[in-house]
Amino acid sequence: MSNSNDAQAALAAQFSDLQETGEAGGEAGRDVNLDVILDVPVTLSMEVGRTRIPIRNLLQLNQGSVVELDRAAGEPLDVFVNGTLIAHGEVVVVNEKFGIRLTDVISPAERIRKLK
């Protein structure tokens, strides 16, 4: 019996919209303050391509070996932040260092859709 009462209580619970509970209330309550997260470090990585090979072939690799990837030359690289795909881009050279020019940034809605 207590399980059904708990279930009914859980169904009856209502939560207020988080955007309405700002310190100043009203319009000021809808402003998002990102200052608290702006200095949090994240890992940004680029992926040229992937491949799967048996351990036997992996152990035979040495200097000068060529590993074929699953991506054709000229295709955009994938850009990840903390393991989540956020954009595609192309390699550029800036002051004798490699960089990446973003050619397509994935929308937040699309990123969430890919998580499901």
Backbone hydrogen bonds in HBPLUS format (Angstrom, degrees):
<---DONOR---> <-ACCEPTOR-->    atom                        ^
c    i                          cat <-CA-CA->   ^        H-A-AA   ^      H-
h    n   atom  resd res      DA  || num        DHA   H-A  angle D-A-AA Bond
n    s   type  num  typ     dist DA aas  dist angle  dist       angle   num
A0005-ASN N   A0001-MET O   3.18 MM   4  6.52 156.0  2.24 149.4 156.4     1
A0006-ASP N   A0002-SER O   2.86 MM   4  6.04 156.7  1.91 147.3 153.5     2
A0007-ALA N   A0003-ASN O   2.97 MM   4  6.15 154.0  2.04 142.3 149.5     3
A0008-GLN N   A0004-SER O   2.95 MM   4  6.15 155.6  2.01 144.3 150.4     4
A0009-ALA N   A0005-ASN O   2.92 MM   4  6.14 156.6  1.98 147.6 154.1     5
A0010-ALA N   A0006-ASP O   2.91 MM   4  6.12 152.6  1.98 146.3 154.0     6
A0011-LEU N   A0007-ALA O   2.97 MM   4  6.22 152.6  2.05 145.7 152.9     7
A0012-ALA N   A0008-GLN O   2.99 MM   4  6.17 142.9  2.13 141.9 151.9     8
A0013-ALA N   A0010-ALA O   3.36 MM   3  5.34 148.7  2.47  96.3 104.9     9
A0020-GLU N   A0017-ASP O   3.08 MM   3  5.60 150.9  2.17 113.1 121.3    10
A0021-THR N   A0018-LEU O   3.27 MM   3  5.53 166.5  2.29 109.7 113.8    11
A0029-GLY N   A0025-GLY O   3.17 MM   4  4.50 140.4  2.33 108.2 111.3    12
A0029-GLY N   A0026-GLY O   3.23 MM   3  5.44 134.0  2.45 100.7 112.2    13
A0030-ARG N   A0027-GLU O   2.97 MM   3  5.39 152.9  2.05 110.7 119.1    14
A0031-ASP N   A0028-ALA O   3.29 MM   3  5.49 152.3  2.37 103.8 111.2    15
A0037-ILE N   A0034-LEU O   3.00 MM   3  5.66 154.0  2.07 120.9 128.0    16
A0040-VAL N   A0037-ILE O   3.13 MM   3  5.35 169.1  2.14 115.2 117.8    17
A0082-ASN N   A0043-THR O   2.81 MM  39  5.11 162.6  1.84 151.0 155.4    18
A0045-SER N   A0080-PHE O   2.93 MM  35  5.20 161.6  1.96 145.4 150.9    19
A0080-PHE N   A0045-SER O   2.74 MM  35  5.20 173.9  1.75 164.6 166.7    20
A0047-GLU N   A0078-ASP O   2.83 MM  31  5.13 155.3  1.89 146.7 154.2    21
A0078-ASP N   A0047-GLU O   3.16 MM  31  5.13 162.7  2.19 144.3 144.7    22
A0070-ASP N   A0050-ARG O   2.82 MM  20  5.56 139.9  1.98 147.8 159.5    23
A0057-ASN N   A0054-PRO O   3.01 MM   3  5.46 121.5  2.36 109.3 121.9    24
A0058-LEU N   A0054-PRO O   3.05 MM   4  6.38 154.6  2.11 149.2 157.3    25
A0059-LEU N   A0055-ILE O   2.89 MM   4  6.11 156.8  1.95 156.8 160.6    26
A0060-GLN N   A0057-ASN O   3.13 MM   3  5.11 139.5  2.30  95.8 107.5    27
A0061-LEU N   A0058-LEU O   3.23 MM   3  5.52 164.1  2.26 108.4 113.3    28
A0065-SER N   A0062-ASN O   2.92 MM   3  5.57 161.1  1.95 146.6 147.1    29
A0075-GLU N   A0072-ALA O   3.17 MM   3  5.77 163.2  2.20 134.2 136.2    30
A0077-LEU N   A0089-GLY O   2.72 MM  12  5.23 155.7  1.78 157.6 157.3    31
A0089-GLY N   A0077-LEU O   2.98 MM  12  5.23 149.1  2.08 136.8 145.0    32
A0079-VAL N   A0087-ALA O   2.84 MM   8  5.05 160.5  1.88 150.5 144.5    33
A0086-ILE N   A0079-VAL O   2.89 MM   7  5.93 173.2  1.89 163.6 165.0    34
A0087-ALA N   A0079-VAL O   3.39 MM   8  5.05 153.7  2.46 138.3 137.2    35
A0081-VAL N   A0084-THR O   2.94 MM   3  5.26 157.1  1.99 140.3 143.1    36
A0084-THR N   A0081-VAL O   3.00 MM   3  5.26 166.1  2.02 114.2 118.6    37
A0106-ILE N   A0086-ILE O   2.78 MM  20  5.21 159.4  1.82 133.4 139.5    38
A0088-HIS N   A0104-ASP O   2.76 MM  16  5.14 143.8  1.89 144.2 156.0    39
A0103-THR N   A0088-HIS O   2.80 MM  15  5.77 158.9  1.85 137.8 145.2    40
A0104-ASP N   A0088-HIS O   3.24 MM  16  5.14 154.8  2.30 140.8 136.2    41
A0090-GLU N   A0101-ARG O   2.92 MM  11  5.31 150.1  2.01 140.6 147.6    42
A0101-ARG N   A0090-GLU O   2.82 MM  11  5.31 164.3  1.85 158.4 160.3    43
A0092-VAL N   A0099-GLY O   2.98 MM   7  5.08 163.4  2.01 125.3 127.5    44
A0099-GLY N   A0092-VAL O   2.75 MM   7  5.08 144.3  1.88 153.2 150.9    45
A0094-VAL N   A0097-LYS O   2.71 MM   3  5.23 163.4  1.74 161.4 162.4    46
A0097-LYS N   A0094-VAL O   2.94 MM   3  5.23 145.8  2.06 109.2 119.8    47
A0110-GLU N   A0107-SER O   3.06 MM   3  5.24 117.6  2.47 101.4 116.1    48
A0111-ARG N   A0107-SER O   3.01 MM   4  6.36 156.8  2.06 155.4 162.5    49
A0112-ILE N   A0108-PRO O   3.01 MM   4  6.24 158.2  2.06 150.0 155.0    50
A0113-ARG N   A0109-ALA O   2.98 MM   4  6.21 154.1  2.05 143.5 151.0    51
A0114-LYS N   A0110-GLU O   3.03 MM   4  6.29 146.0  2.15 145.7 153.8    52
A0115-LEU N   A0112-ILE O   3.11 MM   3  5.20 139.2  2.28 100.0 111.5    53
